[in-house]
Amino acid sequence: MTCVHDGIIRDPYGKFISALSKNIGISSNNKDEMWAFFEGLKMARNLDITKFISESDSLFLILCVSRQDVVPKDLSVLLEGALKTLLSFDKVTLQCGYREIRGAADILAIC
């Protein structure tokens, strides 16, 4: 499956700050979620954001970040990079969000 990872960074009031969308080629949805999380963290860090809330509709991603023992070997390098990047923030919260709230990010994936 060809996957596109996408994400939107907003301020605490919901105002748009930045977005990302990238075709990562043939991949799985789990790898796509991991890429999007990692790239979103890097983008937030480059924007000097120190407190970061990430919403994902991927329970798999949330489990991988909170319990590294469940990570498939093919995703371990991506997760390692994400975890190292997490250390540069004062606070990071990863929470589950339903697909319906991700409308803007889903539109990016179509473009």
Jmol script that loads the backbone (N, CA, C; Angstrom):
load data "model"
ATOM      1  N   MET A   1       0.837  -1.168   0.000  1.00  0.00           N
ATOM      2  CA  MET A   1       0.000   0.000   0.000  1.00  0.00           C
ATOM      3  C   MET A   1       0.891   1.243   0.000  1.00  0.00           C
ATOM      4  N   THR A   2       0.548   2.227  -0.811  1.00  0.00           N
ATOM      5  CA  THR A   2       1.254   3.496  -0.795  1.00  0.00           C
ATOM      6  C   THR A   2       0.667   4.346   0.317  1.00  0.00           C
ATOM      7  N   CYS A   3       1.536   4.885   1.170  1.00  0.00           N
ATOM      8  CA  CYS A   3       1.067   5.644   2.325  1.00  0.00           C
ATOM      9  C   CYS A   3       1.545   7.087   2.279  1.00  0.00           C
ATOM     10  N   VAL A   4       0.718   7.953   2.777  1.00  0.00           N
ATOM     11  CA  VAL A   4       1.053   9.366   2.949  1.00  0.00           C
ATOM     12  C   VAL A   4       0.906   9.671   4.427  1.00  0.00           C
ATOM     13  N   HIS A   5       1.964  10.220   5.007  1.00  0.00           N
ATOM     14  CA  HIS A   5       1.776  10.641   6.395  1.00  0.00           C
ATOM     15  C   HIS A   5       1.504  12.130   6.400  1.00  0.00           C
ATOM     16  N   ASP A   6       0.695  12.542   7.342  1.00  0.00           N
ATOM     17  CA  ASP A   6       0.254  13.928   7.381  1.00  0.00           C
ATOM     18  C   ASP A   6       0.014  14.356   8.819  1.00  0.00           C
ATOM     19  N   GLY A   7       0.028  15.641   9.011  1.00  0.00           N
ATOM     20  CA  GLY A   7      -0.230  16.172  10.340  1.00  0.00           C
ATOM     21  C   GLY A   7      -0.381  17.677  10.308  1.00  0.00           C
ATOM     22  N   ILE A   8      -0.997  18.190  11.333  1.00  0.00           N
ATOM     23  CA  ILE A   8      -1.227  19.623  11.472  1.00  0.00           C
ATOM     24  C   ILE A   8      -0.773  20.041  12.858  1.00  0.00           C
ATOM     25  N   ILE A   9      -0.078  21.148  12.940  1.00  0.00           N
ATOM     26  CA  ILE A   9       0.299  21.712  14.238  1.00  0.00           C
ATOM     27  C   ILE A   9      -0.549  22.957  14.446  1.00  0.00           C
ATOM     28  N   ARG A  10      -1.206  22.991  15.595  1.00  0.00           N
ATOM     29  CA  ARG A  10      -2.070  24.127  15.955  1.00  0.00           C
ATOM     30  C   ARG A  10      -1.637  24.670  17.310  1.00  0.00           C
ATOM     31  N   ASP A  11      -1.987  25.918  17.562  1.00  0.00           N
ATOM     32  CA  ASP A  11      -1.699  26.490  18.875  1.00  0.00           C
ATOM     33  C   ASP A  11      -2.772  26.028  19.864  1.00  0.00           C
ATOM     34  N   PRO A  12      -2.659  26.403  21.145  1.00  0.00           N
ATOM     35  CA  PRO A  12      -3.638  25.935  22.144  1.00  0.00           C
ATOM     36  C   PRO A  12      -5.082  26.353  21.857  1.00  0.00           C
ATOM     37  N   TYR A  13      -5.269  27.329  20.972  1.00  0.00           N
ATOM     38  CA  TYR A  13      -6.609  27.805  20.642  1.00  0.00           C
ATOM     39  C   TYR A  13      -7.139  27.203  19.345  1.00  0.00           C
ATOM     40  N   GLY A  14      -6.375  26.311  18.746  1.00  0.00           N
ATOM     41  CA  GLY A  14      -6.791  25.653  17.514  1.00  0.00           C
ATOM     42  C   GLY A  14      -6.369  26.365  16.241  1.00  0.00           C
ATOM     43  N   LYS A  15      -5.621  27.457  16.378  1.00  0.00           N
ATOM     44  CA  LYS A  15      -5.180  28.213  15.207  1.00  0.00           C
ATOM     45  C   LYS A  15      -4.035  27.470  14.499  1.00  0.00           C
ATOM     46  N   PHE A  16      -4.130  27.405  13.181  1.00  0.00           N
ATOM     47  CA  PHE A  16      -3.139  26.718  12.366  1.00  0.00           C
ATOM     48  C   PHE A  16      -1.748  27.348  12.530  1.00  0.00           C
ATOM     49  N   ILE A  17      -0.738  26.504  12.711  1.00  0.00           N
ATOM     50  CA  ILE A  17       0.651  26.953  12.755  1.00  0.00           C
ATOM     51  C   ILE A  17       1.419  26.394  11.567  1.00  0.00           C
ATOM     52  N   SER A  18       1.332  25.086  11.362  1.00  0.00           N
ATOM     53  CA  SER A  18       2.099  24.460  10.288  1.00  0.00           C
ATOM     54  C   SER A  18       1.482  23.099   9.951  1.00  0.00           C
ATOM     55  N   ALA A  19       1.888  22.540   8.822  1.00  0.00           N
ATOM     56  CA  ALA A  19       1.374  21.229   8.413  1.00  0.00           C
ATOM     57  C   ALA A  19       2.457  20.451   7.699  1.00  0.00           C
ATOM     58  N   LEU A  20       2.266  19.149   7.660  1.00  0.00           N
ATOM     59  CA  LEU A  20       3.190  18.304   6.918  1.00  0.00           C
ATOM     60  C   LEU A  20       2.398  17.239   6.178  1.00  0.00           C
ATOM     61  N   SER A  21       2.899  16.878   5.020  1.00  0.00           N
ATOM     62  CA  SER A  21       2.321  15.796   4.246  1.00  0.00           C
ATOM     63  C   SER A  21       3.419  15.256   3.355  1.00  0.00           C
ATOM     64  N   LYS A  22       3.624  13.955   3.379  1.00  0.00           N
ATOM     65  CA  LYS A  22       4.717  13.364   2.618  1.00  0.00           C
ATOM     66  C   LYS A  22       4.338  11.957   2.200  1.00  0.00           C
ATOM     67  N   ASN A  23       4.534  11.647   0.939  1.00  0.00           N
ATOM     68  CA  ASN A  23       4.315  10.296   0.441  1.00  0.00           C
ATOM     69  C   ASN A  23       5.539   9.479   0.809  1.00  0.00           C
ATOM     70  N   ILE A  24       5.340   8.426   1.581  1.00  0.00           N
ATOM     71  CA  ILE A  24       6.482   7.592   1.977  1.00  0.00           C
ATOM     72  C   ILE A  24       6.540   6.300   1.174  1.00  0.00           C
ATOM     73  N   GLY A  25       5.758   6.236   0.102  1.00  0.00           N
ATOM     74  CA  GLY A  25       5.821   5.083  -0.786  1.00  0.00           C
ATOM     75  C   GLY A  25       5.109   3.867  -0.230  1.00  0.00           C
ATOM     76  N   ILE A  26       5.556   2.711  -0.661  1.00  0.00           N
ATOM     77  CA  ILE A  26       4.940   1.459  -0.236  1.00  0.00           C
ATOM     78  C   ILE A  26       5.245   1.246   1.239  1.00  0.00           C
ATOM     79  N   SER A  27       4.200   1.114   2.028  1.00  0.00           N
ATOM     80  CA  SER A  27       4.380   1.026   3.464  1.00  0.00           C
ATOM     81  C   SER A  27       3.125   0.441   4.096  1.00  0.00           C
ATOM     82  N   SER A  28       3.151   0.337   5.401  1.00  0.00           N
ATOM     83  CA  SER A  28       1.966  -0.089   6.151  1.00  0.00           C
ATOM     84  C   SER A  28       1.388   1.117   6.880  1.00  0.00           C
ATOM     85  N   ASN A  29       0.134   1.007   7.296  1.00  0.00           N
ATOM     86  CA  ASN A  29      -0.460   2.113   8.043  1.00  0.00           C
ATOM     87  C   ASN A  29       0.264   2.337   9.368  1.00  0.00           C
ATOM     88  N   ASN A  30       0.795   1.276   9.984  1.00  0.00           N
ATOM     89  CA  ASN A  30       1.517   1.437  11.246  1.00  0.00           C
ATOM     90  C   ASN A  30       2.814   2.212  11.051  1.00  0.00           C
ATOM     91  N   LYS A  31       3.536   1.914   9.981  1.00  0.00           N
ATOM     92  CA  LYS A  31       4.762   2.656   9.693  1.00  0.00           C
ATOM     93  C   LYS A  31       4.431   4.106   9.371  1.00  0.00           C
ATOM     94  N   ASP A  32       3.339   4.320   8.655  1.00  0.00           N
ATOM     95  CA  ASP A  32       2.888   5.670   8.336  1.00  0.00           C
ATOM     96  C   ASP A  32       2.600   6.465   9.600  1.00  0.00           C
ATOM     97  N   GLU A  33       1.914   5.864  10.553  1.00  0.00           N
ATOM     98  CA  GLU A  33       1.611   6.543  11.815  1.00  0.00           C
ATOM     99  C   GLU A  33       2.893   6.900  12.568  1.00  0.00           C
ATOM    100  N   MET A  34       3.848   5.979  12.579  1.00  0.00           N
ATOM    101  CA  MET A  34       5.117   6.230  13.267  1.00  0.00           C
ATOM    102  C   MET A  34       5.884   7.367  12.589  1.00  0.00           C
ATOM    103  N   TRP A  35       5.908   7.365  11.253  1.00  0.00           N
ATOM    104  CA  TRP A  35       6.570   8.449  10.513  1.00  0.00           C
ATOM    105  C   TRP A  35       5.919   9.793  10.821  1.00  0.00           C
ATOM    106  N   ALA A  36       4.597   9.836  10.783  1.00  0.00           N
ATOM    107  CA  ALA A  36       3.884  11.091  11.033  1.00  0.00           C
ATOM    108  C   ALA A  36       4.185  11.621  12.432  1.00  0.00           C
ATOM    109  N   PHE A  37       4.200  10.742  13.412  1.00  0.00           N
ATOM    110  CA  PHE A  37       4.504  11.148  14.786  1.00  0.00           C
ATOM    111  C   PHE A  37       5.924  11.713  14.874  1.00  0.00           C
ATOM    112  N   PHE A  38       6.880  10.996  14.319  1.00  0.00           N
ATOM    113  CA  PHE A  38       8.288  11.415  14.358  1.00  0.00           C
ATOM    114  C   PHE A  38       8.485  12.745  13.624  1.00  0.00           C
ATOM    115  N   GLU A  39       7.929  12.873  12.429  1.00  0.00           N
ATOM    116  CA  GLU A  39       8.073  14.113  11.661  1.00  0.00           C
ATOM    117  C   GLU A  39       7.373  15.281  12.352  1.00  0.00           C
ATOM    118  N   GLY A  40       6.223  15.017  12.966  1.00  0.00           N
ATOM    119  CA  GLY A  40       5.522  16.074  13.705  1.00  0.00           C
ATOM    120  C   GLY A  40       6.331  16.557  14.892  1.00  0.00           C
ATOM    121  N   LEU A  41       6.971  15.633  15.597  1.00  0.00           N
ATOM    122  CA  LEU A  41       7.840  16.020  16.706  1.00  0.00           C
ATOM    123  C   LEU A  41       9.000  16.889  16.224  1.00  0.00           C
ATOM    124  N   LYS A  42       9.625  16.470  15.125  1.00  0.00           N
ATOM    125  CA  LYS A  42      10.755  17.244  14.595  1.00  0.00           C
ATOM    126  C   LYS A  42      10.305  18.633  14.157  1.00  0.00           C
ATOM    127  N   MET A  43       9.135  18.718  13.520  1.00  0.00           N
ATOM    128  CA  MET A  43       8.628  20.016  13.085  1.00  0.00           C
ATOM    129  C   MET A  43       8.341  20.907  14.289  1.00  0.00           C
ATOM    130  N   ALA A  44       7.717  20.358  15.320  1.00  0.00           N
ATOM    131  CA  ALA A  44       7.412  21.135  16.531  1.00  0.00           C
ATOM    132  C   ALA A  44       8.699  21.623  17.192  1.00  0.00           C
ATOM    133  N   ARG A  45       9.692  20.758  17.251  1.00  0.00           N
ATOM    134  CA  ARG A  45      10.978  21.153  17.849  1.00  0.00           C
ATOM    135  C   ARG A  45      11.609  22.290  17.045  1.00  0.00           C
ATOM    136  N   ASN A  46      11.555  22.192  15.726  1.00  0.00           N
ATOM    137  CA  ASN A  46      12.117  23.250  14.872  1.00  0.00           C
ATOM    138  C   ASN A  46      11.358  24.565  14.996  1.00  0.00           C
ATOM    139  N   LEU A  47      10.105  24.492  15.425  1.00  0.00           N
ATOM    140  CA  LEU A  47       9.296  25.696  15.645  1.00  0.00           C
ATOM    141  C   LEU A  47       9.436  26.214  17.080  1.00  0.00           C
ATOM    142  N   ASP A  48      10.371  25.646  17.837  1.00  0.00           N
ATOM    143  CA  ASP A  48      10.625  26.022  19.233  1.00  0.00           C
ATOM    144  C   ASP A  48       9.414  25.808  20.142  1.00  0.00           C
ATOM    145  N   ILE A  49       8.619  24.812  19.824  1.00  0.00           N
ATOM    146  CA  ILE A  49       7.500  24.432  20.681  1.00  0.00           C
ATOM    147  C   ILE A  49       8.063  23.561  21.793  1.00  0.00           C
ATOM    148  N   THR A  50       7.706  23.860  23.033  1.00  0.00           N
ATOM    149  CA  THR A  50       8.264  23.106  24.163  1.00  0.00           C
ATOM    150  C   THR A  50       7.253  22.162  24.809  1.00  0.00           C
ATOM    151  N   LYS A  51       5.967  22.439  24.616  1.00  0.00           N
ATOM    152  CA  LYS A  51       4.914  21.574  25.142  1.00  0.00           C
ATOM    153  C   LYS A  51       4.081  21.112  23.957  1.00  0.00           C
ATOM    154  N   PHE A  52       3.924  19.798  23.851  1.00  0.00           N
ATOM    155  CA  PHE A  52       3.381  19.220  22.629  1.00  0.00           C
ATOM    156  C   PHE A  52       2.334  18.171  22.973  1.00  0.00           C
ATOM    157  N   ILE A  53       1.138  18.299  22.386  1.00  0.00           N
ATOM    158  CA  ILE A  53       0.101  17.283  22.520  1.00  0.00           C
ATOM    159  C   ILE A  53      -0.092  16.674  21.140  1.00  0.00           C
ATOM    160  N   SER A  54       0.089  15.378  21.062  1.00  0.00           N
ATOM    161  CA  SER A  54      -0.100  14.677  19.795  1.00  0.00           C
ATOM    162  C   SER A  54      -1.363  13.842  19.889  1.00  0.00           C
ATOM    163  N   GLU A  55      -2.265  14.036  18.923  1.00  0.00           N
ATOM    164  CA  GLU A  55      -3.475  13.231  18.856  1.00  0.00           C
ATOM    165  C   GLU A  55      -3.343  12.270  17.695  1.00  0.00           C
ATOM    166  N   SER A  56      -3.645  11.029  17.931  1.00  0.00           N
ATOM    167  CA  SER A  56      -3.589  10.017  16.888  1.00  0.00           C
ATOM    168  C   SER A  56      -4.777   9.091  17.026  1.00  0.00           C
ATOM    169  N   ASP A  57      -5.286   8.618  15.897  1.00  0.00           N
ATOM    170  CA  ASP A  57      -6.347   7.619  15.951  1.00  0.00           C
ATOM    171  C   ASP A  57      -5.757   6.213  15.909  1.00  0.00           C
ATOM    172  N   SER A  58      -4.421   6.121  16.074  1.00  0.00           N
ATOM    173  CA  SER A  58      -3.733   4.833  16.030  1.00  0.00           C
ATOM    174  C   SER A  58      -3.399   4.346  17.436  1.00  0.00           C
ATOM    175  N   LEU A  59      -4.159   3.388  17.912  1.00  0.00           N
ATOM    176  CA  LEU A  59      -3.854   2.778  19.200  1.00  0.00           C
ATOM    177  C   LEU A  59      -2.492   2.088  19.139  1.00  0.00           C
ATOM    178  N   PHE A  60      -2.154   1.554  17.973  1.00  0.00           N
ATOM    179  CA  PHE A  60      -0.852   0.920  17.776  1.00  0.00           C
ATOM    180  C   PHE A  60       0.278   1.893  18.101  1.00  0.00           C
ATOM    181  N   LEU A  61       0.213   3.120  17.579  1.00  0.00           N
ATOM    182  CA  LEU A  61       1.248   4.122  17.839  1.00  0.00           C
ATOM    183  C   LEU A  61       1.333   4.430  19.332  1.00  0.00           C
ATOM    184  N   ILE A  62       0.200   4.627  19.953  1.00  0.00           N
ATOM    185  CA  ILE A  62       0.184   4.964  21.377  1.00  0.00           C
ATOM    186  C   ILE A  62       0.800   3.840  22.196  1.00  0.00           C
ATOM    187  N   LEU A  63       0.486   2.607  21.859  1.00  0.00           N
ATOM    188  CA  LEU A  63       1.080   1.471  22.572  1.00  0.00           C
ATOM    189  C   LEU A  63       2.588   1.392  22.343  1.00  0.00           C
ATOM    190  N   CYS A  64       3.031   1.639  21.113  1.00  0.00           N
ATOM    191  CA  CYS A  64       4.469   1.576  20.810  1.00  0.00           C
ATOM    192  C   CYS A  64       5.253   2.613  21.603  1.00  0.00           C
ATOM    193  N   VAL A  65       4.710   3.817  21.717  1.00  0.00           N
ATOM    194  CA  VAL A  65       5.412   4.884  22.429  1.00  0.00           C
ATOM    195  C   VAL A  65       5.396   4.620  23.936  1.00  0.00           C
ATOM    196  N   SER A  66       4.287   4.137  24.449  1.00  0.00           N
ATOM    197  CA  SER A  66       4.200   3.938  25.899  1.00  0.00           C
ATOM    198  C   SER A  66       4.813   2.615  26.360  1.00  0.00           C
ATOM    199  N   ARG A  67       4.847   1.627  25.484  1.00  0.00           N
ATOM    200  CA  ARG A  67       5.413   0.310  25.843  1.00  0.00           C
ATOM    201  C   ARG A  67       6.312  -0.144  24.701  1.00  0.00           C
ATOM    202  N   GLN A  68       7.560   0.205  24.755  1.00  0.00           N
ATOM    203  CA  GLN A  68       8.477  -0.077  23.667  1.00  0.00           C
ATOM    204  C   GLN A  68       8.663  -1.573  23.400  1.00  0.00           C
ATOM    205  N   ASP A  69       8.243  -2.425  24.321  1.00  0.00           N
ATOM    206  CA  ASP A  69       8.410  -3.870  24.132  1.00  0.00           C
ATOM    207  C   ASP A  69       7.461  -4.452  23.086  1.00  0.00           C
ATOM    208  N   VAL A  70       6.485  -3.694  22.619  1.00  0.00           N
ATOM    209  CA  VAL A  70       5.538  -4.194  21.624  1.00  0.00           C
ATOM    210  C   VAL A  70       5.872  -3.743  20.201  1.00  0.00           C
ATOM    211  N   VAL A  71       6.991  -3.062  20.012  1.00  0.00           N
ATOM    212  CA  VAL A  71       7.343  -2.483  18.718  1.00  0.00           C
ATOM    213  C   VAL A  71       7.921  -3.547  17.786  1.00  0.00           C
ATOM    214  N   PRO A  72       7.351  -3.678  16.583  1.00  0.00           N
ATOM    215  CA  PRO A  72       7.939  -4.589  15.603  1.00  0.00           C
ATOM    216  C   PRO A  72       9.344  -4.119  15.216  1.00  0.00           C
ATOM    217  N   LYS A  73      10.219  -5.057  14.898  1.00  0.00           N
ATOM    218  CA  LYS A  73      11.611  -4.717  14.591  1.00  0.00           C
ATOM    219  C   LYS A  73      11.743  -3.710  13.459  1.00  0.00           C
ATOM    220  N   ASP A  74      10.872  -3.787  12.444  1.00  0.00           N
ATOM    221  CA  ASP A  74      10.997  -2.876  11.309  1.00  0.00           C
ATOM    222  C   ASP A  74      10.648  -1.428  11.666  1.00  0.00           C
ATOM    223  N   LEU A  75      10.063  -1.212  12.828  1.00  0.00           N
ATOM    224  CA  LEU A  75       9.720   0.150  13.257  1.00  0.00           C
ATOM    225  C   LEU A  75      10.591   0.643  14.417  1.00  0.00           C
ATOM    226  N   SER A  76      11.492  -0.185  14.890  1.00  0.00           N
ATOM    227  CA  SER A  76      12.268   0.178  16.078  1.00  0.00           C
ATOM    228  C   SER A  76      13.177   1.378  15.850  1.00  0.00           C
ATOM    229  N   VAL A  77      13.740   1.536  14.658  1.00  0.00           N
ATOM    230  CA  VAL A  77      14.607   2.693  14.379  1.00  0.00           C
ATOM    231  C   VAL A  77      13.792   3.979  14.381  1.00  0.00           C
ATOM    232  N   LEU A  78      12.605   3.945  13.773  1.00  0.00           N
ATOM    233  CA  LEU A  78      11.731   5.124  13.798  1.00  0.00           C
ATOM    234  C   LEU A  78      11.346   5.486  15.222  1.00  0.00           C
ATOM    235  N   LEU A  79      10.968   4.495  16.004  1.00  0.00           N
ATOM    236  CA  LEU A  79      10.575   4.768  17.382  1.00  0.00           C
ATOM    237  C   LEU A  79      11.747   5.309  18.183  1.00  0.00           C
ATOM    238  N   GLU A  80      12.915   4.754  17.976  1.00  0.00           N
ATOM    239  CA  GLU A  80      14.096   5.246  18.697  1.00  0.00           C
ATOM    240  C   GLU A  80      14.338   6.726  18.397  1.00  0.00           C
ATOM    241  N   GLY A  81      14.216   7.112  17.129  1.00  0.00           N
ATOM    242  CA  GLY A  81      14.371   8.524  16.763  1.00  0.00           C
ATOM    243  C   GLY A  81      13.316   9.396  17.412  1.00  0.00           C
ATOM    244  N   ALA A  82      12.074   8.909  17.435  1.00  0.00           N
ATOM    245  CA  ALA A  82      10.990   9.673  18.057  1.00  0.00           C
ATOM    246  C   ALA A  82      11.228   9.833  19.556  1.00  0.00           C
ATOM    247  N   LEU A  83      11.658   8.762  20.209  1.00  0.00           N
ATOM    248  CA  LEU A  83      11.892   8.833  21.653  1.00  0.00           C
ATOM    249  C   LEU A  83      13.037   9.784  21.992  1.00  0.00           C
ATOM    250  N   LYS A  84      14.079   9.805  21.177  1.00  0.00           N
ATOM    251  CA  LYS A  84      15.175  10.760  21.399  1.00  0.00           C
ATOM    252  C   LYS A  84      14.682  12.188  21.215  1.00  0.00           C
ATOM    253  N   THR A  85      13.835  12.400  20.218  1.00  0.00           N
ATOM    254  CA  THR A  85      13.291  13.738  19.968  1.00  0.00           C
ATOM    255  C   THR A  85      12.383  14.172  21.111  1.00  0.00           C
ATOM    256  N   LEU A  86      11.642  13.236  21.693  1.00  0.00           N
ATOM    257  CA  LEU A  86      10.767  13.556  22.827  1.00  0.00           C
ATOM    258  C   LEU A  86      11.527  14.204  23.979  1.00  0.00           C
ATOM    259  N   LEU A  87      12.778  13.834  24.142  1.00  0.00           N
ATOM    260  CA  LEU A  87      13.583  14.362  25.248  1.00  0.00           C
ATOM    261  C   LEU A  87      13.831  15.863  25.138  1.00  0.00           C
ATOM    262  N   SER A  88      13.659  16.432  23.945  1.00  0.00           N
ATOM    263  CA  SER A  88      13.923  17.859  23.769  1.00  0.00           C
ATOM    264  C   SER A  88      12.723  18.735  24.144  1.00  0.00           C
ATOM    265  N   PHE A  89      11.615  18.128  24.568  1.00  0.00           N
ATOM    266  CA  PHE A  89      10.421  18.881  24.957  1.00  0.00           C
ATOM    267  C   PHE A  89      10.295  18.925  26.474  1.00  0.00           C
ATOM    268  N   ASP A  90       9.683  19.999  26.967  1.00  0.00           N
ATOM    269  CA  ASP A  90       9.381  20.079  28.395  1.00  0.00           C
ATOM    270  C   ASP A  90       8.275  19.104  28.766  1.00  0.00           C
ATOM    271  N   LYS A  91       7.285  18.980  27.870  1.00  0.00           N
ATOM    272  CA  LYS A  91       6.148  18.100  28.138  1.00  0.00           C
ATOM    273  C   LYS A  91       5.578  17.616  26.811  1.00  0.00           C
ATOM    274  N   VAL A  92       5.319  16.322  26.730  1.00  0.00           N
ATOM    275  CA  VAL A  92       4.664  15.735  25.558  1.00  0.00           C
ATOM    276  C   VAL A  92       3.537  14.842  26.046  1.00  0.00           C
ATOM    277  N   THR A  93       2.378  15.015  25.449  1.00  0.00           N
ATOM    278  CA  THR A  93       1.229  14.176  25.745  1.00  0.00           C
ATOM    279  C   THR A  93       0.802  13.515  24.449  1.00  0.00           C
ATOM    280  N   LEU A  94       0.643  12.226  24.485  1.00  0.00           N
ATOM    281  CA  LEU A  94       0.150  11.478  23.333  1.00  0.00           C
ATOM    282  C   LEU A  94      -1.212  10.931  23.708  1.00  0.00           C
ATOM    283  N   GLN A  95      -2.232  11.339  22.953  1.00  0.00           N
ATOM    284  CA  GLN A  95      -3.577  10.904  23.286  1.00  0.00           C
ATOM    285  C   GLN A  95      -4.297  10.386  22.051  1.00  0.00           C
ATOM    286  N   CYS A  96      -5.256   9.537  22.320  1.00  0.00           N
ATOM    287  CA  CYS A  96      -6.044   8.948  21.246  1.00  0.00           C
ATOM    288  C   CYS A  96      -7.139   9.927  20.844  1.00  0.00           C
ATOM    289  N   GLY A  97      -7.259  10.162  19.559  1.00  0.00           N
ATOM    290  CA  GLY A  97      -8.315  11.015  19.023  1.00  0.00           C
ATOM    291  C   GLY A  97      -9.063  10.242  17.960  1.00  0.00           C
ATOM    292  N   TYR A  98     -10.342  10.442  17.878  1.00  0.00           N
ATOM    293  CA  TYR A  98     -11.134   9.745  16.879  1.00  0.00           C
ATOM    294  C   TYR A  98     -10.880  10.327  15.495  1.00  0.00           C
ATOM    295  N   ARG A  99     -11.001   9.498  14.498  1.00  0.00           N
ATOM    296  CA  ARG A  99     -10.725   9.894  13.120  1.00  0.00           C
ATOM    297  C   ARG A  99     -11.505  11.141  12.710  1.00  0.00           C
ATOM    298  N   GLU A 100     -12.708  11.316  13.212  1.00  0.00           N
ATOM    299  CA  GLU A 100     -13.548  12.440  12.808  1.00  0.00           C
ATOM    300  C   GLU A 100     -12.916  13.798  13.121  1.00  0.00           C
ATOM    301  N   ILE A 101     -12.070  13.875  14.157  1.00  0.00           N
ATOM    302  CA  ILE A 101     -11.482  15.159  14.524  1.00  0.00           C
ATOM    303  C   ILE A 101     -10.274  15.505  13.665  1.00  0.00           C
ATOM    304  N   ARG A 102      -9.854  14.580  12.809  1.00  0.00           N
ATOM    305  CA  ARG A 102      -8.650  14.774  12.011  1.00  0.00           C
ATOM    306  C   ARG A 102      -8.964  15.226  10.590  1.00  0.00           C
ATOM    307  N   GLY A 103     -10.096  15.848  10.361  1.00  0.00           N
ATOM    308  CA  GLY A 103     -10.534  16.197   9.014  1.00  0.00           C
ATOM    309  C   GLY A 103      -9.500  16.958   8.201  1.00  0.00           C
ATOM    310  N   ALA A 104      -8.876  17.969   8.779  1.00  0.00           N
ATOM    311  CA  ALA A 104      -7.895  18.769   8.033  1.00  0.00           C
ATOM    312  C   ALA A 104      -6.680  17.945   7.646  1.00  0.00           C
ATOM    313  N   ALA A 105      -6.197  17.097   8.528  1.00  0.00           N
ATOM    314  CA  ALA A 105      -5.054  16.251   8.205  1.00  0.00           C
ATOM    315  C   ALA A 105      -5.409  15.235   7.133  1.00  0.00           C
ATOM    316  N   ASP A 106      -6.627  14.718   7.171  1.00  0.00           N
ATOM    317  CA  ASP A 106      -7.054  13.772   6.139  1.00  0.00           C
ATOM    318  C   ASP A 106      -7.135  14.437   4.774  1.00  0.00           C
ATOM    319  N   ILE A 107      -7.520  15.693   4.730  1.00  0.00           N
ATOM    320  CA  ILE A 107      -7.544  16.417   3.454  1.00  0.00           C
ATOM    321  C   ILE A 107      -6.127  16.553   2.901  1.00  0.00           C
ATOM    322  N   LEU A 108      -5.156  16.796   3.764  1.00  0.00           N
ATOM    323  CA  LEU A 108      -3.766  16.867   3.319  1.00  0.00           C
ATOM    324  C   LEU A 108      -3.323  15.560   2.659  1.00  0.00           C
ATOM    325  N   ALA A 109      -3.771  14.448   3.205  1.00  0.00           N
ATOM    326  CA  ALA A 109      -3.351  13.146   2.686  1.00  0.00           C
ATOM    327  C   ALA A 109      -3.877  12.920   1.277  1.00  0.00           C
ATOM    328  N   ILE A 110      -4.993  13.541   0.930  1.00  0.00           N
ATOM    329  CA  ILE A 110      -5.563  13.373  -0.407  1.00  0.00           C
ATOM    330  C   ILE A 110      -4.811  14.207  -1.426  1.00  0.00           C
ATOM    331  N   CYS A 111      -4.290  15.355  -1.017  1.00  0.00           N
ATOM    332  CA  CYS A 111      -3.599  16.259  -1.943  1.00  0.00           C
ATOM    333  C   CYS A 111      -2.284  15.705  -2.462  1.00  0.00           C
TER     334      CYS A 111
END
end "model"
wireframe off; spacefill off
backbone 0.3
color backbone group
